[in-house]
Amino acid sequence: MDPRALSHDHEAHLADAQPGSWIGSVMRVPMRYEAGALRRALRAWTARHEVLRTTVHGDPDTGWQRYSIDLESDVDAVDVEPRVVGSVSASDAHDEIAGFFASVAADVWPHCLFATVCEADGESFAVAFGADHSVMDAYSQLLWFREFASLYTSALAGDSDASLAAVDVGSHVDHSAAARSLDAVITEHDPAVRTWADYLAEDGFPAYGALPASAASVAGKQHSLSRWAAGPDVSGRVEQFCSGLGTGTQSGVLAALGRAVSTRTGSDRVRFVVPMHTRHDRRHADAVGWYVGLCPVEFELSGTDSFADDVGRARAGVSSVRGCAKTSFARVSELLDISAEPRFVVSYVDVRQVPGAARWTEWNARALRAPESSRDELYLWIIHSEHGINVSARCAGTEGALAATEGLIAAFGEALAESVGAEHVTEADRAEAVVGA
């Protein structure tokens, strides 16, 4: 048994997580498939990140207990064992892997599963993983692409297991224990707790106001979609504009989104929850784990005369609550005695500096998420890459909710283009340009 405590966020996840709720990644490896090298590379990845070698067990008397595998005392304690399915069609492979990953659960070992699909010519293969959210955040998904490619290359070259596993990276298990200790001294009078209390006092968690009422009637499988909001020209000009104001692109992106929300809802009051990373210790920068806090963002767009004014409002709205990310929202919920969850969530990530990002196109790298069920959530993941600004979204599984989400993303793209005096290029325009080329 590992005496290090679970974070409040981890315990909250264990209480609420549904079996089969996983996140992961998939990539095409432009090298020959070699089962031994694959096994050694995946073992090394697991050895590098302690959180992948831990699990939990619930006890009615003592609560959740963590169990960790110490590879220093038993180097073979964790292994990757193959289960060959055989030759199948592409659709059958998809269904097989989806069903396999659906067995992931927060309190069942293993909580990270792998799958490979080999092409007949043997010149490349696809590899994917699905993991429980308790051991991984979205940034960890992105870090995996380069790390796995590097490990597999080294394993093929015959590097030793010890050299493959060697890395100077922090442990999320230690991070969780430290977070638990910090939460122990947090009271209802803490500034972050009071900020959340004020934010939720009026109507609770804000929803996206343009979602039709029918979206909240029945919980069901959600829609997932991905759309381009801006190409590299517009995103570059927005970045340059924000730099001239002394702020980052995030402020401009959230300002444009706020303007889109205002246009679609008719309200100048913009409210949503923004996840922020908690990787403040340099040793945790490349670690696998859940390093995420939540911030209650709100800003007014009434009385603004320019995009610069909108950017200033968005920047102030985020800056004033950024410190909330350091306090576990699960602990805040405990102190405020609330059980509600965020309904309108907006995440912004600039992936251009993520290690290996320049090769993602070559690898056909993709982040994956399991299907979710909910009535009225709207999640937007805004990704700023070298190709522009993309929005992945998850909304209620009704046609009305899907149309409202599509409309918001389109309005967001228009707001970005208008902010820098550019012509908005729609998804259809982009597709026609590719076909015409």
Secondary structure, 3 states (H helix, E strand, C coil): CECCCCCHHHHHHHHHCCCCCEEEEEEEECCCCCHHHHHHHHHHHHHHCHHHHEEEEEECCCEEEEEECCCCCCCCCCCCCCCCCCCCCHHHHHHHHHHHHCCCCCCCCCCEEEEEEECCCCCCEEEEEEEEHHHCCHHHHHHHHHHHHHHHHHHHCCCCHHHHHCCCCCCHHHHHHHHHHHHHCCCCCCHHHHHHHHHHHCCCCCCCCCCCHHHHCCCEECEEEEEEEECHHHHHHHHHHHHHCCCCHHHHHHHHHHHHHHHHHCCCEEEEEEEEECCCCHHHCCCCCCCEEEEEEEEECCCCCCHHHHHHHHHHHHHCCHHHHHCCHHHHHHHHCCCCCCCEEEEEEECCCCCCHHHHHHHCCEEEECCCEECCCEEEEEEEECCEEEEEEEECCCHHHHHHHHHHHHHHHHHHHHHCCCCCCCHHHHHHHHHHC
